[in-house]
Amino acid sequence: MSWWVVIEEQRTSERHWALSERFSHPDQETAEAEALRLAREYEPAYPWSPKSRKVLRGPGGYVVIVEGRTSTFHFRLSVLEEV
């Protein structure tokens, strides 16, 4: 079985959630390392002018809060096993 990192984010200004990216990995360790890298480096669709980010780790992944010049958005990264 493979492990996946999936990114869900608010892709429109109406803040509707959508699956925006997915990446397959051969094992859990590799998937978790990639999820952490993406939590720190992934550039979400919104906000347009990111100023800062907070990375929060929880069971199975991360929530990343990105503060822009005029608004705050967040996205989720989940580490999931294909069954």
Long-range contacts (C-beta under 8 A, 24 or more apart in sequence): 1-81, 1-82, 1-83, 2-26, 2-81, 2-82, 3-27, 3-28, 3-30, 3-31, 3-79, 3-80, 3-81, 3-82, 4-31, 4-78, 4-79, 4-80, 4-81, 4-82, 5-31, 5-34, 5-35, 5-38, 5-77, 5-78, 5-79, 5-80, 6-77, 6-78, 6-80, 7-38, 7-42, 7-75, 7-76, 7-77, 8-75, 8-76, 8-78, 9-44, 9-45, 9-46, 9-73, 9-74, 9-75, 9-76, 10-44, 10-45, 10-46, 10-73, 10-74, 10-75, 11-45, 11-46, 13-46, 15-73, 20-44, 20-45, 20-75, 24-82, 28-79, 28-81, 31-79, 32-79, 35-61, 35-62, 35-77, 35-78, 35-79, 36-62, 38-77, 39-64, 39-77, 42-75, 42-77, 44-73, 44-75, 46-71, 46-73, 47-71, 47-72, 47-73
